[in-house]
Every structure is written in C-alpha cells, then in structure tokens.
Amino acid sequence: MMEHQDRRNAASGLRTTQLTADALVQQGGQDGPALSMPYAEICEIRLNVEMAGPSSQVVCRVSDRAGHELAFSSMSWVRPGAYELKADTFRALLIDLHRALDPWRSEIRFVEGPKLGFMIALFTVGTLTASICLAGFAWLFFWQENGAGLFFLPGVIAGAWLIRLFWPRPPKPYDPDRYALAKPLQPSGEASSTEG
C-alpha cells in the first residue's frame, strides 16, 4: 500500500496519509489519532499552491460531507525555513486517490485555488493597508507639504499588490482525468535502461 508522509509546520507532527480499499486514512504521528474518510463521503478535492519557506508547495485538501478535512502536501517541514521535497509520493498518492474516487466522480467537486473566505480576508487587508497609507501620503505630502509623506508609498504599493493578488474569484474546476489517467513516475534509472 502506497503511503505519503509530510509535516506541515513545527507545531504539527509527522502525518502519514494512505489509501485503503474504501477510505483515505491519515494518521497523526506514530501514536496519534487516525482520521478515516470513506470515498463515498468525500465531497470536495481542492488543490492549492501555498508557501513553504522560501518556495511553494502544492497542497491537496480533501473534505467530506460531515465537514472534516484532510490535507497532505508536496513538501515536508524539516526546520525553520527548510522543507524537504516529497513530490514523488505526493504525486503517486494524488493519482491513486483520483483513480479510487472514479465511481463517485459526479458527486465530488474538483477545484483549484484557495478558499474564497481566505481571499476576501487578504483582499480586505490589502484594501485597508492601501487606503490608510494613501490617506497618510495625501495628508502629509499634499496638505502639510511634508516630504515625509513619501514614506507611505511602500504601504500603498504593498496594499495594491495584495489587492491584485487576492482579488476574490471563485475556485477554478479542474478535470480529474488529469490525475486519474496520469502515468506514475519512473525512477531515473528505469527510464534510461528502457531507452537502450
């Protein structure tokens, strides 16, 4: 049975995610509780790109009808600012999960992107930041005729960047066949030996 291990951050323990004959199972730590999510109860698969130290990782969030969520990612936390790449087992688990869910495909939402609430929250932070800094710039630079108002411009730019980056938009559906029909990765030694 294929399994994938990852650790989200310093506070979370090592999690092992695996597929059984009828469920997606995630065990938290060696003796931690196991959460089992039957395939028939899964209602959403969400793929999203999130930060992992200085780089980014793909995170798969699986939700069921009861509101439970399992998440596994393509990188694993090692120490502050350092993540280990786990793309090989992540991809294999993702492919096998999409294949296992094929009988329930019509009942499951397959989407890409962050949740709308998250985007609205950061859009609001960007709007407030840009508005406050723009008001401070205008008040100091134009009304007080003080060059210190220029110190507010980086805040205006940062706020505008957040507004642009997190403009609220609905999640984008994706075709589950992209993963269900994908071929597993071959180790580099096998690929070269089959060519000759």
Secondary structure as the mmCIF struct_conf table of DSSP 4:
data_model
#
loop_
_struct_conf.conf_type_id
_struct_conf.id
_struct_conf.beg_label_comp_id
_struct_conf.beg_label_asym_id
_struct_conf.beg_label_seq_id
_struct_conf.end_label_comp_id
_struct_conf.end_label_asym_id
_struct_conf.end_label_seq_id
STRN STRN1 GLU A 3 ASP A 6
BEND BEND1 ASN A 9 SER A 12
STRN STRN2 ARG A 15 LEU A 19
BEND BEND2 ALA A 21 ASP A 22
STRN STRN3 ALA A 23 GLY A 28
TURN_TY1_P TURN_TY1_P1 GLY A 29 ASP A 31
BEND BEND3 GLY A 32 GLY A 32
HELX_LH_PP_P HELX_LH_PP_P1 PRO A 33 PRO A 33
STRN STRN4 ALA A 34 PRO A 38
HELX_RH_3T_P HELX_RH_3T_P1 TYR A 39 GLU A 41
STRN STRN5 ILE A 42 ALA A 52
TURN_TY1_P TURN_TY1_P2 GLY A 53 PRO A 54
STRN STRN6 SER A 55 ASP A 64
TURN_TY1_P TURN_TY1_P3 ARG A 65 ALA A 66
BEND BEND4 GLY A 67 GLY A 67
STRN STRN7 GLU A 69 SER A 73
BEND BEND5 SER A 74 SER A 74
STRN STRN8 MET A 75 ARG A 79
TURN_TY1_P TURN_TY1_P4 PRO A 80 GLY A 81
STRN STRN9 ALA A 82 LEU A 85
HELX_RH_AL_P HELX_RH_AL_P1 ALA A 87 ALA A 100
TURN_TY1_P TURN_TY1_P5 LEU A 101 LEU A 101
HELX_RH_3T_P HELX_RH_3T_P2 ASP A 102 GLU A 107
STRN STRN10 ARG A 109 GLU A 112
BEND BEND6 GLY A 113 GLY A 113
HELX_RH_AL_P HELX_RH_AL_P2 LEU A 116 PHE A 137
HELX_RH_PI_P HELX_RH_PI_P1 ALA A 138 TRP A 143
BEND BEND7 GLN A 144 GLN A 144
HELX_RH_3T_P HELX_RH_3T_P3 GLY A 147 PHE A 152
HELX_RH_AL_P HELX_RH_AL_P3 LEU A 153 LEU A 165
TURN_TY1_P TURN_TY1_P6 PHE A 166 PHE A 166
HELX_LH_PP_P HELX_LH_PP_P2 PRO A 170 PRO A 171
STRN STRN11 LYS A 172 PRO A 173
TURN_TY1_P TURN_TY1_P7 PRO A 176 PRO A 176
HELX_RH_AL_P HELX_RH_AL_P4 ASP A 177 ALA A 180
TURN_TY1_P TURN_TY1_P8 LEU A 181 LEU A 181
HELX_LH_PP_P HELX_LH_PP_P3 ALA A 182 PRO A 187
HELX_RH_AL_P HELX_RH_AL_P5 SER A 188 GLU A 195
#
